[in-house]
Amino acid sequence: MLATQLANEQGSAPPPEAVQPRPQSVADELGKLKALVEKGVLTQDEFDQQKARLLGP
């Protein structure tokens, strides 16, 4: 609360304390990548590279 008050007085936004993006699951990321392949944005080779990166060693 003090940080918010100080930020308002200084004219800047308060720091994002509890607002952190939730990490995407691997399945969500793969789904997004697959959709990009279907739209023609990514090639199958690019998809395969990103899939390997997400799944790791």
N, CA, C, O and CB atoms as a CASP TS submission, in Angstrom:
PFRMAT TS
TARGET T0000
AUTHOR 0000-0000-0000
METHOD Language model
MODEL 1
PARENT N/A
ATOM      1  N   MET     1       0.822  -1.181   0.000  1.00  0.00           N
ATOM      2  CA  MET     1       0.000   0.000   0.000  1.00  0.00           C
ATOM      3  C   MET     1       0.872   1.252   0.000  1.00  0.00           C
ATOM      4  O   MET     1       0.576   2.215  -0.708  1.00  0.00           O
ATOM      5  CB  MET     1      -0.939  -0.007   1.200  1.00  0.00           C
ATOM      6  N   LEU     2       1.926   1.245   0.775  1.00  0.00           N
ATOM      7  CA  LEU     2       2.836   2.383   0.801  1.00  0.00           C
ATOM      8  C   LEU     2       3.496   2.572  -0.559  1.00  0.00           C
ATOM      9  O   LEU     2       3.689   3.699  -1.016  1.00  0.00           O
ATOM     10  CB  LEU     2       3.902   2.196   1.889  1.00  0.00           C
ATOM     11  N   ALA     3       3.840   1.455  -1.202  1.00  0.00           N
ATOM     12  CA  ALA     3       4.459   1.547  -2.531  1.00  0.00           C
ATOM     13  C   ALA     3       3.501   2.168  -3.528  1.00  0.00           C
ATOM     14  O   ALA     3       3.916   2.949  -4.384  1.00  0.00           O
ATOM     15  CB  ALA     3       4.900   0.162  -3.023  1.00  0.00           C
ATOM     16  N   THR     4       2.223   1.829  -3.428  1.00  0.00           N
ATOM     17  CA  THR     4       1.224   2.406  -4.321  1.00  0.00           C
ATOM     18  C   THR     4       1.090   3.896  -4.085  1.00  0.00           C
ATOM     19  O   THR     4       1.017   4.674  -5.036  1.00  0.00           O
ATOM     20  CB  THR     4      -0.126   1.720  -4.132  1.00  0.00           C
ATOM     21  N   GLN     5       1.058   4.303  -2.816  1.00  0.00           N
ATOM     22  CA  GLN     5       0.945   5.714  -2.483  1.00  0.00           C
ATOM     23  C   GLN     5       2.159   6.480  -2.996  1.00  0.00           C
ATOM     24  O   GLN     5       2.016   7.556  -3.576  1.00  0.00           O
ATOM     25  CB  GLN     5       0.795   5.899  -0.968  1.00  0.00           C
ATOM     26  N   LEU     6       3.354   5.929  -2.785  1.00  0.00           N
ATOM     27  CA  LEU     6       4.562   6.590  -3.269  1.00  0.00           C
ATOM     28  C   LEU     6       4.563   6.685  -4.788  1.00  0.00           C
ATOM     29  O   LEU     6       4.950   7.712  -5.347  1.00  0.00           O
ATOM     30  CB  LEU     6       5.806   5.844  -2.790  1.00  0.00           C
ATOM     31  N   ALA     7       4.132   5.621  -5.457  1.00  0.00           N
ATOM     32  CA  ALA     7       4.100   5.623  -6.914  1.00  0.00           C
ATOM     33  C   ALA     7       3.124   6.670  -7.424  1.00  0.00           C
ATOM     34  O   ALA     7       3.409   7.361  -8.402  1.00  0.00           O
ATOM     35  CB  ALA     7       3.721   4.238  -7.447  1.00  0.00           C
ATOM     36  N   ASN     8       1.976   6.794  -6.770  1.00  0.00           N
ATOM     37  CA  ASN     8       0.998   7.793  -7.186  1.00  0.00           C
ATOM     38  C   ASN     8       1.540   9.204  -6.995  1.00  0.00           C
ATOM     39  O   ASN     8       1.305  10.082  -7.825  1.00  0.00           O
ATOM     40  CB  ASN     8      -0.302   7.620  -6.407  1.00  0.00           C
ATOM     41  N   GLU     9       2.259   9.418  -5.909  1.00  0.00           N
ATOM     42  CA  GLU     9       2.826  10.732  -5.655  1.00  0.00           C
ATOM     43  C   GLU     9       3.932  11.064  -6.650  1.00  0.00           C
ATOM     44  O   GLU     9       4.120  12.226  -7.011  1.00  0.00           O
ATOM     45  CB  GLU     9       3.361  10.807  -4.237  1.00  0.00           C
ATOM     46  N   GLN    10       4.661  10.047  -7.091  1.00  0.00           N
ATOM     47  CA  GLN    10       5.762  10.266  -8.025  1.00  0.00           C
ATOM     48  C   GLN    10       5.295  10.211  -9.473  1.00  0.00           C
ATOM     49  O   GLN    10       6.072  10.501 -10.382  1.00  0.00           O
ATOM     50  CB  GLN    10       6.855   9.238  -7.797  1.00  0.00           C
ATOM     51  N   GLY    11       4.050   9.846  -9.699  1.00  0.00           N
ATOM     52  CA  GLY    11       3.504   9.823 -11.047  1.00  0.00           C
ATOM     53  C   GLY    11       3.847   8.578 -11.840  1.00  0.00           C
ATOM     54  O   GLY    11       3.758   8.594 -13.067  1.00  0.00           O
ATOM     55  N   SER    12       4.235   7.505 -11.180  1.00  0.00           N
ATOM     56  CA  SER    12       4.511   6.256 -11.896  1.00  0.00           C
ATOM     57  C   SER    12       3.614   5.160 -11.353  1.00  0.00           C
ATOM     58  O   SER    12       3.068   5.269 -10.256  1.00  0.00           O
ATOM     59  CB  SER    12       6.005   5.854 -11.766  1.00  0.00           C
ATOM     60  N   ALA    13       3.474   4.128 -12.118  1.00  0.00           N
ATOM     61  CA  ALA    13       2.614   3.014 -11.728  1.00  0.00           C
ATOM     62  C   ALA    13       3.284   2.180 -10.644  1.00  0.00           C
ATOM     63  O   ALA    13       4.512   2.101 -10.589  1.00  0.00           O
ATOM     64  CB  ALA    13       2.276   2.136 -12.946  1.00  0.00           C
ATOM     65  N   PRO    14       2.494   1.567  -9.791  1.00  0.00           N
ATOM     66  CA  PRO    14       3.070   0.711  -8.757  1.00  0.00           C
ATOM     67  C   PRO    14       3.683  -0.545  -9.372  1.00  0.00           C
ATOM     68  O   PRO    14       3.281  -0.956 -10.460  1.00  0.00           O
ATOM     69  CB  PRO    14       2.002   0.328  -7.721  1.00  0.00           C
ATOM     70  N   PRO    15       4.632  -1.148  -8.700  1.00  0.00           N
ATOM     71  CA  PRO    15       5.252  -2.360  -9.240  1.00  0.00           C
ATOM     72  C   PRO    15       4.249  -3.505  -9.282  1.00  0.00           C
ATOM     73  O   PRO    15       3.404  -3.627  -8.395  1.00  0.00           O
ATOM     74  CB  PRO    15       6.477  -2.760  -8.401  1.00  0.00           C
ATOM     75  N   PRO    16       4.340  -4.337 -10.305  1.00  0.00           N
ATOM     76  CA  PRO    16       3.405  -5.469 -10.398  1.00  0.00           C
ATOM     77  C   PRO    16       3.768  -6.538  -9.366  1.00  0.00           C
ATOM     78  O   PRO    16       4.636  -7.375  -9.613  1.00  0.00           O
ATOM     79  CB  PRO    16       3.416  -6.077 -11.830  1.00  0.00           C
ATOM     80  N   GLU    17       3.110  -6.507  -8.228  1.00  0.00           N
ATOM     81  CA  GLU    17       3.444  -7.421  -7.148  1.00  0.00           C
ATOM     82  C   GLU    17       2.845  -8.807  -7.367  1.00  0.00           C
ATOM     83  O   GLU    17       3.565  -9.805  -7.387  1.00  0.00           O
ATOM     84  CB  GLU    17       2.968  -6.856  -5.827  1.00  0.00           C
ATOM     85  N   ALA    18       1.533  -8.861  -7.531  1.00  0.00           N
ATOM     86  CA  ALA    18       0.875 -10.152  -7.660  1.00  0.00           C
ATOM     87  C   ALA    18       0.483 -10.453  -9.097  1.00  0.00           C
ATOM     88  O   ALA    18      -0.070 -11.517  -9.376  1.00  0.00           O
ATOM     89  CB  ALA    18      -0.345 -10.201  -6.777  1.00  0.00           C
ATOM     90  N   VAL    19       0.757  -9.544 -10.002  1.00  0.00           N
ATOM     91  CA  VAL    19       0.366  -9.728 -11.394  1.00  0.00           C
ATOM     92  C   VAL    19       1.551 -10.267 -12.175  1.00  0.00           C
ATOM     93  O   VAL    19       2.331  -9.514 -12.756  1.00  0.00           O
ATOM     94  CB  VAL    19      -0.142  -8.402 -12.012  1.00  0.00           C
ATOM     95  N   GLN    20       1.666 -11.579 -12.176  1.00  0.00           N
ATOM     96  CA  GLN    20       2.719 -12.237 -12.942  1.00  0.00           C
ATOM     97  C   GLN    20       2.054 -13.191 -13.911  1.00  0.00           C
ATOM     98  O   GLN    20       1.142 -13.926 -13.533  1.00  0.00           O
ATOM     99  CB  GLN    20       3.730 -12.986 -12.014  1.00  0.00           C
ATOM    100  N   PRO    21       2.501 -13.186 -15.159  1.00  0.00           N
ATOM    101  CA  PRO    21       1.868 -14.087 -16.120  1.00  0.00           C
ATOM    102  C   PRO    21       2.085 -15.536 -15.735  1.00  0.00           C
ATOM    103  O   PRO    21       3.171 -15.933 -15.314  1.00  0.00           O
ATOM    104  CB  PRO    21       2.406 -13.835 -17.523  1.00  0.00           C
ATOM    105  N   ARG    22       1.040 -16.309 -15.886  1.00  0.00           N
ATOM    106  CA  ARG    22       1.132 -17.728 -15.584  1.00  0.00           C
ATOM    107  C   ARG    22       1.923 -18.411 -16.683  1.00  0.00           C
ATOM    108  O   ARG    22       1.653 -18.187 -17.863  1.00  0.00           O
ATOM    109  CB  ARG    22      -0.273 -18.364 -15.435  1.00  0.00           C
ATOM    110  N   PRO    23       2.888 -19.233 -16.327  1.00  0.00           N
ATOM    111  CA  PRO    23       3.658 -19.909 -17.371  1.00  0.00           C
ATOM    112  C   PRO    23       2.764 -20.834 -18.186  1.00  0.00           C
ATOM    113  O   PRO    23       1.888 -21.513 -17.651  1.00  0.00           O
ATOM    114  CB  PRO    23       4.819 -20.703 -16.756  1.00  0.00           C
ATOM    115  N   GLN    24       3.002 -20.845 -19.469  1.00  0.00           N
ATOM    116  CA  GLN    24       2.236 -21.694 -20.360  1.00  0.00           C
ATOM    117  C   GLN    24       2.689 -23.144 -20.221  1.00  0.00           C
ATOM    118  O   GLN    24       3.871 -23.414 -20.012  1.00  0.00           O
ATOM    119  CB  GLN    24       2.378 -21.220 -21.812  1.00  0.00           C
ATOM    120  N   SER    25       1.758 -24.062 -20.337  1.00  0.00           N
ATOM    121  CA  SER    25       2.149 -25.463 -20.320  1.00  0.00           C
ATOM    122  C   SER    25       2.761 -25.812 -21.675  1.00  0.00           C
ATOM    123  O   SER    25       2.539 -25.123 -22.671  1.00  0.00           O
ATOM    124  CB  SER    25       0.930 -26.383 -19.999  1.00  0.00           C
ATOM    125  N   VAL    26       3.512 -26.866 -21.689  1.00  0.00           N
ATOM    126  CA  VAL    26       4.134 -27.320 -22.939  1.00  0.00           C
ATOM    127  C   VAL    26       3.053 -27.641 -23.958  1.00  0.00           C
ATOM    128  O   VAL    26       3.202 -27.338 -25.142  1.00  0.00           O
ATOM    129  CB  VAL    26       5.036 -28.561 -22.696  1.00  0.00           C
ATOM    130  N   ALA    27       1.968 -28.252 -23.504  1.00  0.00           N
ATOM    131  CA  ALA    27       0.872 -28.595 -24.414  1.00  0.00           C
ATOM    132  C   ALA    27       0.256 -27.339 -25.028  1.00  0.00           C
ATOM    133  O   ALA    27      -0.065 -27.323 -26.216  1.00  0.00           O
ATOM    134  CB  ALA    27      -0.207 -29.403 -23.674  1.00  0.00           C
ATOM    135  N   ASP    28       0.092 -26.289 -24.223  1.00  0.00           N
ATOM    136  CA  ASP    28      -0.448 -25.025 -24.740  1.00  0.00           C
ATOM    137  C   ASP    28       0.470 -24.439 -25.806  1.00  0.00           C
ATOM    138  O   ASP    28       0.019 -24.002 -26.865  1.00  0.00           O
ATOM    139  CB  ASP    28      -0.642 -24.012 -23.597  1.00  0.00           C
ATOM    140  N   GLU    29       1.761 -24.440 -25.507  1.00  0.00           N
ATOM    141  CA  GLU    29       2.734 -23.894 -26.456  1.00  0.00           C
ATOM    142  C   GLU    29       2.744 -24.703 -27.750  1.00  0.00           C
ATOM    143  O   GLU    29       2.781 -24.130 -28.839  1.00  0.00           O
ATOM    144  CB  GLU    29       4.141 -23.875 -25.832  1.00  0.00           C
ATOM    145  N   LEU    30       2.711 -26.022 -27.638  1.00  0.00           N
ATOM    146  CA  LEU    30       2.693 -26.860 -28.841  1.00  0.00           C
ATOM    147  C   LEU    30       1.429 -26.611 -29.664  1.00  0.00           C
ATOM    148  O   LEU    30       1.473 -26.589 -30.894  1.00  0.00           O
ATOM    149  CB  LEU    30       2.789 -28.349 -28.459  1.00  0.00           C
ATOM    150  N   GLY    31       0.315 -26.425 -28.982  1.00  0.00           N
ATOM    151  CA  GLY    31      -0.935 -26.130 -29.678  1.00  0.00           C
ATOM    152  C   GLY    31      -0.857 -24.825 -30.460  1.00  0.00           C
ATOM    153  O   GLY    31      -1.332 -24.735 -31.592  1.00  0.00           O
ATOM    154  N   LYS    32      -0.254 -23.819 -29.840  1.00  0.00           N
ATOM    155  CA  LYS    32      -0.095 -22.527 -30.524  1.00  0.00           C
ATOM    156  C   LYS    32       0.828 -22.664 -31.729  1.00  0.00           C
ATOM    157  O   LYS    32       0.566 -22.106 -32.794  1.00  0.00           O
ATOM    158  CB  LYS    32       0.459 -21.464 -29.554  1.00  0.00           C
ATOM    159  N   LEU    33       1.915 -23.419 -31.544  1.00  0.00           N
ATOM    160  CA  LEU    33       2.855 -23.609 -32.651  1.00  0.00           C
ATOM    161  C   LEU    33       2.197 -24.380 -33.794  1.00  0.00           C
ATOM    162  O   LEU    33       2.404 -24.052 -34.962  1.00  0.00           O
ATOM    163  CB  LEU    33       4.115 -24.351 -32.166  1.00  0.00           C
ATOM    164  N   LYS    34       1.408 -25.398 -33.465  1.00  0.00           N
ATOM    165  CA  LYS    34       0.725 -26.189 -34.493  1.00  0.00           C
ATOM    166  C   LYS    34      -0.251 -25.321 -35.276  1.00  0.00           C
ATOM    167  O   LYS    34      -0.381 -25.456 -36.493  1.00  0.00           O
ATOM    168  CB  LYS    34      -0.015 -27.381 -33.859  1.00  0.00           C
ATOM    169  N   ALA    35      -0.941 -24.423 -34.559  1.00  0.00           N
ATOM    170  CA  ALA    35      -1.864 -23.515 -35.233  1.00  0.00           C
ATOM    171  C   ALA    35      -1.114 -22.608 -36.207  1.00  0.00           C
ATOM    172  O   ALA    35      -1.622 -22.289 -37.282  1.00  0.00           O
ATOM    173  CB  ALA    35      -2.634 -22.671 -34.205  1.00  0.00           C
ATOM    174  N   LEU    36       0.094 -22.195 -35.827  1.00  0.00           N
ATOM    175  CA  LEU    36       0.899 -21.360 -36.716  1.00  0.00           C
ATOM    176  C   LEU    36       1.334 -22.133 -37.963  1.00  0.00           C
ATOM    177  O   LEU    36       1.425 -21.564 -39.051  1.00  0.00           O
ATOM    178  CB  LEU    36       2.129 -20.828 -35.972  1.00  0.00           C
ATOM    179  N   VAL    37       1.599 -23.421 -37.803  1.00  0.00           N
ATOM    180  CA  VAL    37       1.936 -24.262 -38.960  1.00  0.00           C
ATOM    181  C   VAL    37       0.728 -24.343 -39.889  1.00  0.00           C
ATOM    182  O   VAL    37       0.860 -24.209 -41.105  1.00  0.00           O
ATOM    183  CB  VAL    37       2.380 -25.693 -38.507  1.00  0.00           C
ATOM    184  N   GLU    38      -0.453 -24.565 -39.305  1.00  0.00           N
ATOM    185  CA  GLU    38      -1.671 -24.696 -40.112  1.00  0.00           C
ATOM    186  C   GLU    38      -2.008 -23.402 -40.853  1.00  0.00           C
ATOM    187  O   GLU    38      -2.595 -23.437 -41.935  1.00  0.00           O
ATOM    188  CB  GLU    38      -2.846 -25.102 -39.224  1.00  0.00           C
ATOM    189  N   LYS    39      -1.633 -22.251 -40.263  1.00  0.00           N
ATOM    190  CA  LYS    39      -1.876 -20.967 -40.924  1.00  0.00           C
ATOM    191  C   LYS    39      -0.792 -20.623 -41.939  1.00  0.00           C
ATOM    192  O   LYS    39      -0.926 -19.666 -42.702  1.00  0.00           O
ATOM    193  CB  LYS    39      -1.974 -19.862 -39.890  1.00  0.00           C
ATOM    194  N   GLY    40       0.284 -21.410 -41.944  1.00  0.00           N
ATOM    195  CA  GLY    40       1.367 -21.152 -42.881  1.00  0.00           C
ATOM    196  C   GLY    40       2.398 -20.163 -42.372  1.00  0.00           C
ATOM    197  O   GLY    40       3.255 -19.717 -43.135  1.00  0.00           O
ATOM    198  N   VAL    41       2.330 -19.811 -41.092  1.00  0.00           N
ATOM    199  CA  VAL    41       3.278 -18.869 -40.517  1.00  0.00           C
ATOM    200  C   VAL    41       4.607 -19.563 -40.242  1.00  0.00           C
ATOM    201  O   VAL    41       5.673 -18.981 -40.446  1.00  0.00           O
ATOM    202  CB  VAL    41       2.714 -18.253 -39.227  1.00  0.00           C
ATOM    203  N   LEU    42       4.540 -20.812 -39.777  1.00  0.00           N
ATOM    204  CA  LEU    42       5.740 -21.614 -39.517  1.00  0.00           C
ATOM    205  C   LEU    42       5.784 -22.786 -40.477  1.00  0.00           C
ATOM    206  O   LEU    42       4.747 -23.296 -40.902  1.00  0.00           O
ATOM    207  CB  LEU    42       5.771 -22.113 -38.052  1.00  0.00           C
ATOM    208  N   THR    43       6.987 -23.208 -40.813  1.00  0.00           N
ATOM    209  CA  THR    43       7.134 -24.434 -41.588  1.00  0.00           C
ATOM    210  C   THR    43       7.126 -25.624 -40.628  1.00  0.00           C
ATOM    211  O   THR    43       7.277 -25.458 -39.418  1.00  0.00           O
ATOM    212  CB  THR    43       8.444 -24.409 -42.440  1.00  0.00           C
ATOM    213  N   GLN    44       6.950 -26.807 -41.175  1.00  0.00           N
ATOM    214  CA  GLN    44       6.980 -28.004 -40.334  1.00  0.00           C
ATOM    215  C   GLN    44       8.341 -28.156 -39.674  1.00  0.00           C
ATOM    216  O   GLN    44       8.430 -28.587 -38.525  1.00  0.00           O
ATOM    217  CB  GLN    44       6.646 -29.258 -41.160  1.00  0.00           C
ATOM    218  N   ASP    45       9.398 -27.805 -40.393  1.00  0.00           N
ATOM    219  CA  ASP    45      10.743 -27.890 -39.827  1.00  0.00           C
ATOM    220  C   ASP    45      10.898 -26.938 -38.636  1.00  0.00           C
ATOM    221  O   ASP    45      11.476 -27.305 -37.613  1.00  0.00           O
ATOM    222  CB  ASP    45      11.795 -27.571 -40.902  1.00  0.00           C
ATOM    223  N   GLU    46      10.380 -25.717 -38.778  1.00  0.00           N
ATOM    224  CA  GLU    46      10.436 -24.757 -37.671  1.00  0.00           C
ATOM    225  C   GLU    46       9.634 -25.264 -36.471  1.00  0.00           C
ATOM    226  O   GLU    46      10.058 -25.120 -35.325  1.00  0.00           O
ATOM    227  CB  GLU    46       9.904 -23.381 -38.123  1.00  0.00           C
ATOM    228  N   PHE    47       8.481 -25.853 -36.746  1.00  0.00           N
ATOM    229  CA  PHE    47       7.672 -26.436 -35.675  1.00  0.00           C
ATOM    230  C   PHE    47       8.439 -27.531 -34.955  1.00  0.00           C
ATOM    231  O   PHE    47       8.464 -27.584 -33.725  1.00  0.00           O
ATOM    232  CB  PHE    47       6.360 -26.994 -36.233  1.00  0.00           C
ATOM    233  N   ASP    48       9.068 -28.409 -35.741  1.00  0.00           N
ATOM    234  CA  ASP    48       9.824 -29.510 -35.148  1.00  0.00           C
ATOM    235  C   ASP    48      10.972 -28.999 -34.275  1.00  0.00           C
ATOM    236  O   ASP    48      11.247 -29.567 -33.218  1.00  0.00           O
ATOM    237  CB  ASP    48      10.369 -30.424 -36.246  1.00  0.00           C
ATOM    238  N   GLN    49      11.632 -27.944 -34.708  1.00  0.00           N
ATOM    239  CA  GLN    49      12.721 -27.365 -33.921  1.00  0.00           C
ATOM    240  C   GLN    49      12.206 -26.806 -32.596  1.00  0.00           C
ATOM    241  O   GLN    49      12.809 -27.022 -31.545  1.00  0.00           O
ATOM    242  CB  GLN    49      13.428 -26.262 -34.719  1.00  0.00           C
ATOM    243  N   GLN    50      11.091 -26.088 -32.657  1.00  0.00           N
ATOM    244  CA  GLN    50      10.523 -25.511 -31.433  1.00  0.00           C
ATOM    245  C   GLN    50       9.973 -26.593 -30.508  1.00  0.00           C
ATOM    246  O   GLN    50      10.053 -26.476 -29.285  1.00  0.00           O
ATOM    247  CB  GLN    50       9.415 -24.511 -31.781  1.00  0.00           C
ATOM    248  N   LYS    51       9.421 -27.631 -31.094  1.00  0.00           N
ATOM    249  CA  LYS    51       8.917 -28.754 -30.294  1.00  0.00           C
ATOM    250  C   LYS    51      10.068 -29.415 -29.547  1.00  0.00           C
ATOM    251  O   LYS    51       9.944 -29.723 -28.362  1.00  0.00           O
ATOM    252  CB  LYS    51       8.189 -29.790 -31.190  1.00  0.00           C
ATOM    253  N   ALA    52      11.172 -29.630 -30.225  1.00  0.00           N
ATOM    254  CA  ALA    52      12.337 -30.233 -29.581  1.00  0.00           C
ATOM    255  C   ALA    52      12.861 -29.332 -28.461  1.00  0.00           C
ATOM    256  O   ALA    52      13.280 -29.821 -27.413  1.00  0.00           O
ATOM    257  CB  ALA    52      13.446 -30.498 -30.618  1.00  0.00           C
ATOM    258  N   ARG    53      12.836 -28.022 -28.685  1.00  0.00           N
ATOM    259  CA  ARG    53      13.285 -27.076 -27.657  1.00  0.00           C
ATOM    260  C   ARG    53      12.379 -27.149 -26.432  1.00  0.00           C
ATOM    261  O   ARG    53      12.860 -27.149 -25.299  1.00  0.00           O
ATOM    262  CB  ARG    53      13.312 -25.635 -28.217  1.00  0.00           C
ATOM    263  N   LEU    54      11.062 -27.211 -26.661  1.00  0.00           N
ATOM    264  CA  LEU    54      10.125 -27.262 -25.546  1.00  0.00           C
ATOM    265  C   LEU    54      10.202 -28.568 -24.759  1.00  0.00           C
ATOM    266  O   LEU    54      10.094 -28.575 -23.533  1.00  0.00           O
ATOM    267  CB  LEU    54       8.725 -27.065 -26.055  1.00  0.00           C
ATOM    268  N   LEU    55      10.387 -29.657 -25.472  1.00  0.00           N
ATOM    269  CA  LEU    55      10.419 -30.951 -24.801  1.00  0.00           C
ATOM    270  C   LEU    55      11.762 -31.238 -24.139  1.00  0.00           C
ATOM    271  O   LEU    55      11.864 -32.075 -23.243  1.00  0.00           O
ATOM    272  CB  LEU    55      10.098 -32.044 -25.785  1.00  0.00           C
ATOM    273  N   GLY    56      12.786 -30.529 -24.596  1.00  0.00           N
ATOM    274  CA  GLY    56      14.105 -30.658 -23.963  1.00  0.00           C
ATOM    275  C   GLY    56      14.758 -31.995 -24.223  1.00  0.00           C
ATOM    276  O   GLY    56      14.266 -32.821 -24.991  1.00  0.00           O
ATOM    277  N   PRO    57      15.890 -32.184 -23.554  1.00  0.00           N
ATOM    278  CA  PRO    57      16.660 -33.423 -23.773  1.00  0.00           C
ATOM    279  C   PRO    57      15.996 -34.640 -23.193  1.00  0.00           C
ATOM    280  O   PRO    57      16.529 -35.744 -23.302  1.00  0.00           O
ATOM    281  CB  PRO    57      18.030 -33.293 -23.185  1.00  0.00           C
TER
END
